[in-house]
């Protein structure tokens, strides 16, 4: 099978491999080998602590809820402003198209 690397430096392997992880091995002669891998998370040891966001308690949740309630008007104003703006990616595409003219 012959594949071409696109301008972005990517190749497409097809839907059969969608979502899979590959280890990329590059040999000194320039050969590239893709090896499919399965990642198995290691169990937590006694010395590791859980992620801080997972350990957030009800006090944190209550504080976040209070803050969002106090700033509801500001949040609504920002959301209304953001809905009227063109997404950054679209602005970049438009700018690039204008530069090519």
Rosetta blueprint (number, residue, H / E / L):
1 X L
2 X L
3 X L
4 X L
5 X L
6 X L
7 X L
8 X L
9 X L
10 X L
11 X L
12 X L
13 X L
14 X L
15 X H
16 X H
17 X H
18 X L
19 X L
20 X L
21 X E
22 X E
23 X E
24 X E
25 X E
26 X E
27 X L
28 X L
29 X L
30 X L
31 X L
32 X E
33 X E
34 X E
35 X E
36 X E
37 X E
38 X L
39 X L
40 X L
41 X L
42 X L
43 X L
44 X L
45 X L
46 X L
47 X L
48 X L
49 X L
50 X L
51 X L
52 X L
53 X L
54 X L
55 X L
56 X L
57 X L
58 X H
59 X H
60 X H
61 X H
62 X H
63 X H
64 X H
65 X H
66 X H
67 X H
68 X H
69 X H
70 X H
71 X L
72 X H
73 X H
74 X H
75 X H
76 X H
77 X H
78 X H
79 X H
80 X H
81 X H
82 X H
83 X H
84 X H
85 X L
86 X L
87 X L
88 X H
89 X H
90 X H
91 X H
92 X H
93 X H
94 X H
95 X H
96 X H
97 X H
98 X H
99 X H
100 X H
101 X L
